[in-house]
Amino acid sequence: MNTSTSFLGDLMVSIADRGRSLLGRSGSTGGPVSPSDLATLCEALLSGRGEASGVALAGEILAHWRKLDSDARRAFLILLAERFGPDKARLERAIEGYHASGDAKAILALHKAAEPRRQEVIRRLNLAPCGTEALVRIREELTRHLGSHPDLAALDADFVHLFSSWFNRGFLVLRRIDWTTPANILEKIIRYEAVHTIRDWNDLRRRLEPTDRRCFGFFHPQLVDEPLIFVQVALSKDIPSAIGTLLAEDRQPIPADEATTAVFYSISNCQEGLRGVSFGNFLIKQVVEDLKRELPGLTTFVTLSPVPGFAGWLARERADGASTMLTPDDRSALEALDRPGWHTDPAVREKVQAVLTPAAACYLLKAKSPSGKPVDPVAKFHLGNGARLERLNFLGDLSERGLRQAHGLMVNYLYKLDDIETNHERFAAQGEVVASSSVRKLLRADTQPQKQAGKAQTKVPAGKG
C-alpha cells in the first residue's frame, strides 16, 4: 500500500470516528438488524448533510450488511430497488418543465430528477472506510439473485453505471506480478485463474519466475491487494498451437531478448462484482506498450485462446436435422466425439479433424447473435479489441476442460498493431470478423449463415484467454 492511499484510508477512518461521536454511536453495530431497518438507515443517510456523520452512518450500514445472511441480503437489495427509485413527483414536475420550455435548465432538471435515489445511496456508502470494496461485494451478491429476481436489474444497472466511472482506465494501475510479489496477491492469482487452472505454488512459480514469462494485472487504489484482471504472457520464437507446450513442467525457458513473439495465453477477470465493467481491452493495449519498451525485439503479439462455446454449438447443430452445416457423412464422423478418448486414436483424429475444423471456421465466422456479433464470447472480446482471427489449432488443449468446451480446439488471435484500429472499426460498425486467408479457406462453400445463431449464446466464465 502506498503512502497516499494509507493516508486517505486513515483520514476516512478518523472522519468516521468523529462522525460516530456526533451521532452518539459507538464503533460497535450490535446484533444484526432487519432489512427494513437497514433501508431506514439508508433514508437517514440520504437526508443527512454532515460529512463526518454521513461517513459514520455509511460505515454502520455496511457493517450491518456484513452480518446479514443471504436471504436478508436479498430482501434488502429488493427494498433498495423498490424504495429508492426516482422521486416520481419531482420527475413529473421536471417533465412538465421540459415540455414547457425545453431549455438547457429544464433538461438539467429532468436529468437530475430521473436519477434513482439508489445511486446517491451507493455514492454515500462509498465514503465509508473500505466502502468501495464493500460495494463490489454487495454487487457480487446482487448478481447471484438477478436470475430469480429480474426486478433487481435496475439496481444492477445503477451499480454498473457508477462502477464504470469509478473503475475507468484513469484510476487503474498496471503492475507486473512476479515471484517477488507479496504472497497474499499470489494466492489470489492461483484462486482467480479462470482459463488454465494453476494446480499449486510450484505451477504458479513456473508461470512467473522464468525469464520468458510475464504476468500483469490492473489494480485500483481502493482495492490495493485485489487484482481486477490479469494476463499471463509467454515469450517465444513462434506462434504456439498448443497450450501443453507452453505449460509443460520440463520445458526449457529461452532468454527474453531472443523472443520475437508475445503470447497472451490467459486473461482472467477477478471480481465478480465488477462484471460488465470492461478492463481487458485497456489491459492488452497497455501490456503491449510495456513489452515493446522492455523488449524491442518483439514483433508479434498473439493469443492462444479457448473457444468455450464451440462444443455446445456443434452439439446443437448435430441434433438439428434441418442444419445445412453438416452432411450425413459429417455427422457420422463426429459421432466419435461422443466416445471418451477419441483423440488418442490417430485414424479417428484424422477423420474428425477433416470435419471439425471447417465446422469451427463456420462457428467463428458466421454464427452470430441477434446483435450481429459472434456468439463465442472470447472471439467477441478479441475481435472487438481489433485482433484478427489468425489460426485454428486442432487439439490445442487436451485438458478435461478444453475437450469439454471445444473438443480441444484453440485459436490464435493476432494483434497486428498497425491494423488494430481499422479492425476494431470494421467489427464495431459492421460486425465483420477480420480473419486470415488460411481460416477463411477452411470455410466450406456450401455452408450457409446460421439462422438465429443467437440461440447458441454461451455464458462465459471470468476467463477470456
C-alpha positions in Angstrom: 0.0 0.0 0.0 1.5 3.4 -0.9 1.7 6.3 1.5 -1.1 8.4 -0.1 -3.6 5.5 -0.1 -2.7 4.8 3.5 -3.1 8.4 4.5 -6.5 8.7 2.8 -7.7 5.5 4.4 -6.6 6.7 7.9 -8.3 10.0 7.2 -11.6 8.3 6.4 -11.4 6.2 9.5 -10.8 9.4 11.5 -13.7 11.1 10.0 -15.9 8.1 10.6 -14.8 8.0 14.3 -15.6 11.7 14.6 -19.0 11.1 12.9 -19.9 8.4 15.3 -19.3 10.7 18.2 -21.5 13.3 16.6 -24.2 10.7 16.1 -23.9 9.4 19.6 -23.0 6.0 18.3 -20.1 3.7 19.4 -18.0 1.8 16.9 -20.0 -1.4 17.6 -23.1 -2.1 15.5 -24.5 -4.6 17.9 -26.5 -7.5 16.6 -27.9 -7.8 13.0 -30.8 -5.5 12.0 -33.7 -6.3 9.7 -33.6 -5.4 6.0 -36.3 -2.9 6.7 -34.3 -1.2 9.4 -31.3 -1.1 7.1 -33.4 0.6 4.5 -34.5 3.1 7.1 -30.8 3.8 7.8 -30.3 4.4 4.1 -33.1 7.0 4.2 -31.3 8.7 7.1 -28.0 8.6 5.1 -29.7 10.4 2.2 -31.3 13.1 4.5 -28.0 13.8 6.3 -25.9 16.8 5.4 -22.8 16.5 7.6 -19.7 14.8 6.1 -18.5 13.2 9.3 -21.9 11.9 10.4 -22.6 10.6 6.8 -19.3 8.7 6.7 -20.1 7.2 10.1 -23.6 6.2 9.1 -22.3 4.7 5.8 -19.8 2.6 7.8 -22.6 1.5 10.1 -24.8 0.4 7.3 -22.0 -1.6 5.7 -21.2 -3.2 9.0 -24.8 -4.3 9.4 -24.9 -5.6 5.8 -21.9 -7.9 6.5 -23.9 -9.5 9.3 -26.9 -10.3 7.2 -27.5 -13.9 5.9 -28.1 -14.5 2.2 -31.9 -14.3 2.5 -31.8 -11.0 4.4 -29.3 -9.5 2.0 -31.6 -10.4 -0.9 -34.6 -8.8 0.9 -32.5 -5.6 1.5 -31.5 -5.4 -2.2 -35.1 -5.7 -3.2 -36.1 -2.9 -0.8 -33.2 -0.8 -2.3 -34.6 -1.4 -5.8 -38.2 -0.7 -4.9 -38.0 2.2 -2.4 -35.1 4.2 -3.8 -36.1 4.9 -7.4 -36.6 8.4 -8.7 -38.8 10.8 -6.8 -41.9 10.5 -9.0 -43.4 13.8 -8.1 -40.2 15.6 -8.8 -39.8 13.7 -12.0 -43.3 14.7 -13.2 -42.6 18.3 -12.5 -39.4 18.1 -14.4 -41.1 16.5 -17.3 -43.7 19.3 -17.3 -41.0 21.9 -17.1 -39.2 20.3 -20.1 -42.3 20.3 -22.2 -43.0 23.9 -21.3 -39.6 25.3 -22.2 -37.2 22.6 -23.4 -34.2 24.9 -22.5 -30.9 23.8 -21.0 -32.1 24.5 -17.5 -35.2 22.3 -17.9 -33.1 19.5 -19.4 -30.7 19.6 -16.5 -33.6 19.5 -14.0 -35.0 16.5 -15.9 -31.7 14.7 -15.8 -31.3 15.2 -12.0 -34.9 14.2 -11.3 -34.6 11.0 -13.4 -31.7 9.7 -11.4 -32.7 6.9 -9.0 -32.1 7.8 -5.3 -30.3 4.4 -5.2 -27.3 5.9 -7.0 -26.9 8.6 -4.3 -27.2 5.9 -1.6 -24.3 4.0 -3.3 -22.2 7.1 -3.6 -22.6 7.9 0.1 -21.8 4.3 1.1 -18.7 4.6 -0.9 -17.4 7.3 1.5 -17.1 4.8 4.3 -13.7 3.3 5.1 -13.2 0.4 2.7 -16.5 1.4 1.1 -15.5 0.7 -2.5 -14.5 -2.9 -1.7 -17.7 -3.4 0.3 -19.8 -2.1 -2.6 -18.1 -4.5 -5.0 -19.0 -7.4 -2.7 -22.6 -6.1 -2.5 -22.9 -6.1 -6.2 -21.4 -9.6 -6.3 -24.2 -10.7 -4.0 -26.7 -8.9 -6.3 -25.6 -10.8 -9.4 -26.4 -14.1 -7.7 -30.1 -13.1 -7.4 -30.6 -11.5 -10.9 -31.8 -14.7 -12.5 -34.6 -15.3 -9.9 -35.4 -11.6 -9.3 -35.3 -9.7 -12.7 -36.8 -6.7 -10.9 -33.3 -6.2 -9.5 -31.9 -5.4 -13.0 -32.4 -1.6 -12.5 -30.4 -1.7 -9.3 -27.7 -3.7 -11.1 -27.6 -1.1 -13.9 -27.0 1.6 -11.2 -24.0 -0.3 -9.9 -22.6 -0.8 -13.4 -23.1 2.9 -14.2 -21.3 4.1 -11.1 -18.5 1.4 -11.3 -17.8 2.3 -14.9 -16.8 5.8 -13.7 -15.0 4.7 -10.5 -13.0 2.0 -12.3 -12.2 3.7 -15.5 -8.8 3.5 -17.0 -7.6 6.7 -15.5 -7.9 5.2 -12.0 -6.3 1.8 -12.7 -2.7 1.0 -12.1 -0.9 -1.6 -14.1 1.5 -3.7 -12.0 3.8 -6.6 -13.0 3.1 -9.7 -11.0 6.2 -11.9 -10.5 7.6 -14.4 -8.0 8.6 -11.5 -5.6 5.0 -10.2 -5.4 3.5 -10.4 -1.9 2.1 -13.9 -1.2 -1.4 -12.6 -0.4 -1.6 -11.4 -4.0 0.0 -14.5 -5.5 -2.5 -16.7 -3.6 -5.3 -14.7 -5.3 -3.7 -15.3 -8.7 -4.0 -19.0 -8.1 -7.6 -18.7 -6.9 -8.8 -16.3 -9.7 -7.1 -18.0 -12.6 -10.1 -18.9 -14.8 -8.6 -20.3 -18.1 -5.8 -22.8 -17.2 -6.0 -24.0 -13.6 -2.9 -23.3 -11.5 -2.5 -26.5 -9.6 -0.2 -25.4 -6.8 2.6 -23.0 -5.9 5.1 -24.8 -8.0 2.9 -24.5 -11.0 2.5 -20.8 -10.3 6.3 -20.4 -10.0 6.7 -21.9 -13.4 4.4 -19.3 -14.8 6.0 -16.3 -13.1 9.7 -16.9 -12.5 11.3 -17.9 -15.8 12.9 -15.2 -18.0 10.4 -15.9 -20.8 7.2 -15.4 -18.7 5.3 -12.3 -17.7 2.2 -11.5 -15.8 0.5 -8.2 -15.5 -2.6 -7.0 -13.6 -4.8 -4.0 -13.2 -5.3 -2.7 -9.6 -7.4 0.1 -8.2 -6.2 2.4 -5.4 -9.2 1.4 -3.2 -8.6 -2.3 -3.7 -4.8 -2.3 -3.4 -4.3 -6.0 -2.8 -7.1 -7.2 -5.1 -6.3 -7.6 -8.8 -9.2 -6.7 -11.0 -7.9 -8.6 -14.1 -4.6 -10.1 -15.0 -3.0 -11.5 -18.1 -0.3 -14.2 -18.4 2.2 -13.9 -21.2 4.6 -16.4 -22.7 7.6 -15.1 -24.7 8.5 -17.3 -27.6 10.2 -17.5 -31.0 7.0 -18.5 -32.9 3.2 -18.6 -32.6 2.3 -21.7 -30.5 -0.5 -24.1 -31.5 -1.0 -25.9 -28.2 -1.2 -24.9 -24.6 0.6 -28.1 -23.4 3.9 -27.0 -24.7 3.7 -23.6 -23.0 2.8 -25.0 -19.6 5.0 -28.2 -19.7 6.9 -28.8 -16.5 10.1 -29.8 -18.4 10.1 -27.1 -21.0 13.3 -25.1 -21.4 13.0 -21.3 -21.0 14.6 -19.0 -23.6 16.3 -15.7 -22.9 13.7 -12.9 -23.0 15.7 -10.9 -25.5 15.7 -13.8 -28.0 11.9 -13.8 -28.1 10.1 -12.4 -31.1 6.5 -13.3 -30.1 4.4 -12.4 -27.0 1.6 -14.9 -26.4 -1.3 -13.9 -24.3 -2.5 -17.3 -23.1 -4.7 -16.5 -20.2 -6.8 -13.4 -19.3 -8.8 -13.7 -16.1 -11.3 -11.3 -14.5 -11.1 -11.5 -10.8 -14.0 -9.6 -9.3 -17.5 -10.9 -10.0 -18.9 -7.7 -8.5 -17.3 -5.8 -11.4 -18.9 -8.0 -14.1 -19.9 -5.8 -17.1 -17.1 -3.2 -16.4 -14.6 -3.7 -19.2 -10.9 -3.8 -18.4 -9.5 -6.3 -20.9 -9.1 -4.1 -23.9 -7.1 -1.5 -21.9 -5.0 -4.2 -20.3 -3.9 -5.8 -23.5 -3.0 -2.5 -25.1 -1.1 -1.3 -22.1 0.8 -4.6 -21.8 1.8 -4.5 -25.5 3.2 -1.0 -25.0 5.1 -2.0 -21.9 6.5 -5.2 -23.5 7.7 -3.3 -26.6 9.5 -0.8 -24.4 11.2 -3.6 -22.4 11.9 -5.9 -25.4 12.2 -4.1 -28.7 12.8 -7.4 -30.5 9.1 -8.4 -30.0 7.3 -8.1 -33.4 4.3 -10.4 -33.0 1.5 -10.2 -30.4 -0.9 -13.0 -30.4 -3.2 -15.0 -28.2 -3.6 -18.7 -27.6 -7.3 -18.7 -26.7 -10.0 -21.2 -25.7 -13.3 -21.5 -27.7 -15.7 -22.0 -24.8 -19.0 -22.1 -26.8 -17.9 -24.3 -29.7 -18.8 -27.8 -28.3 -22.3 -26.7 -27.2 -23.0 -25.0 -30.6 -21.7 -28.1 -32.5 -23.9 -30.4 -30.4 -27.0 -28.3 -31.3 -26.1 -28.4 -35.0 -25.6 -32.2 -34.8 -29.0 -32.5 -33.2 -30.7 -30.2 -35.7 -31.8 -32.3 -38.6 -32.5 -29.2 -40.7 -29.0 -27.8 -40.3 -27.2 -27.2 -43.6 -23.8 -27.1 -41.9 -23.3 -30.9 -41.6 -23.7 -33.6 -44.2 -24.7 -37.1 -43.3 -21.0 -38.1 -43.6 -20.0 -35.3 -41.4 -22.5 -36.4 -38.7 -21.2 -39.9 -38.9 -17.6 -38.7 -38.5 -18.5 -36.6 -35.5 -20.1 -39.5 -33.6 -16.6 -40.2 -32.4 -16.8 -37.1 -30.2 -19.3 -38.9 -28.0 -16.7 -41.5 -27.1 -14.1 -40.7 -24.3 -10.5 -40.8 -25.5 -11.5 -40.4 -29.2 -8.5 -38.1 -29.7 -6.0 -40.9 -28.8 -6.7 -42.9 -32.0 -4.7 -41.4 -35.0 -7.2 -42.7 -37.6 -10.2 -41.2 -35.7 -8.3 -37.9 -35.1 -7.7 -37.5 -38.8 -11.3 -38.3 -39.7 -12.7 -35.9 -37.0 -10.3 -33.1 -37.9 -11.5 -33.1 -41.5 -15.0 -32.1 -40.3 -14.3 -30.3 -37.1 -12.0 -27.5 -38.3 -14.4 -26.4 -41.1 -17.2 -26.5 -38.6 -15.1 -24.3 -36.2 -14.5 -21.9 -39.0 -18.2 -21.7 -39.6 -18.8 -21.1 -35.9 -16.3 -18.3 -35.6 -17.0 -16.6 -38.9 -20.8 -17.0 -39.4 -22.6 -17.9 -36.1 -23.9 -14.5 -34.9 -26.1 -13.3 -32.1 -29.2 -11.2 -32.8 -26.9 -8.1 -32.4 -24.8 -9.3 -35.3 -21.7 -10.2 -33.2 -20.0 -13.6 -32.9 -21.7 -15.9 -30.4 -18.4 -17.0 -29.0 -17.6 -14.6 -26.1 -13.8 -14.9 -26.3 -14.0 -14.3 -30.1 -16.2 -11.3 -29.5 -13.8 -9.9 -26.9 -10.6 -10.2 -29.0 -12.2 -9.2 -32.3 -13.8 -6.2 -30.6 -10.3 -5.2 -29.4 -9.1 -5.1 -33.0 -7.4 -8.5 -33.3 -7.6 -10.8 -36.3 -8.7 -14.4 -36.3 -5.4 -15.9 -37.3 -5.4 -19.7 -36.9 -7.4 -22.6 -35.7 -5.5 -25.2 -33.7 -6.9 -28.7 -33.7 -6.4 -30.4 -30.3 -4.6 -27.4 -28.9 -5.9 -28.1 -25.5 -6.2 -31.7 -24.3 -7.2 -30.8 -20.7 -10.6 -32.0 -19.5 -12.0 -28.5 -19.8 -10.5 -28.0 -23.2 -12.1 -31.2 -24.5 -15.4 -30.5 -22.9 -15.7 -26.9 -24.1 -14.3 -27.1 -27.6 -13.2 -30.7 -28.3 -9.7 -29.5 -27.8 -9.8 -26.6 -30.3 -7.8 -23.5 -29.6 -7.5 -20.2 -31.6 -4.8 -17.7 -32.2 -6.0 -14.1 -32.4 -3.3 -11.8 -33.9 -2.9 -8.2 -32.6 -1.2 -6.5 -35.6 -0.5 -3.1 -34.2 -0.9 -1.2 -37.5 -4.3 -2.8 -38.1 -5.9 -2.8 -34.6 -7.9 0.4 -35.0 -9.2 -0.5 -38.5 -10.2 -4.0 -37.5 -12.0 -2.6 -34.4 -14.0 -0.2 -36.6 -14.9 -2.8 -39.0 -16.1 -5.1 -36.2 -17.9 -2.4 -34.3 -19.7 -0.8 -37.3 -20.5 -3.9 -39.4 -19.9 -6.9 -37.2 -17.2 -8.0 -39.6 -14.9 -10.8 -38.4 -11.5 -10.0 -39.7 -9.8 -13.3 -40.4 -6.7 -14.6 -42.1 -6.9 -16.3 -45.6 -6.0 -19.6 -44.0 -9.0 -19.6 -41.7 -11.4 -18.4 -44.5 -10.2 -21.3 -46.7 -11.4 -23.7 -44.1 -15.0 -22.5 -44.6 -16.9 -24.8 -46.9 -18.5 -23.1 -49.9 -21.9 -24.7 -49.2 -22.1 -23.5 -45.6 -24.9 -21.1 -45.1 -25.1 -18.4 -42.4 -26.6 -19.9 -39.3 -30.2 -19.0 -38.7 -30.9 -17.4 -35.3 -27.4 -18.3 -34.1 -28.1 -16.3 -31.0 -29.7 -19.5 -29.6 -26.1 -20.7 -29.1 -25.2 -17.7 -26.9 -22.8 -19.1 -24.2 -22.3 -17.7 -20.8 -18.6 -17.5 -20.3 -16.7 -17.8 -17.1 -14.5 -15.0 -15.9 -11.5 -16.1 -18.1 -11.2 -14.7 -21.6 -8.0 -16.3 -22.7 
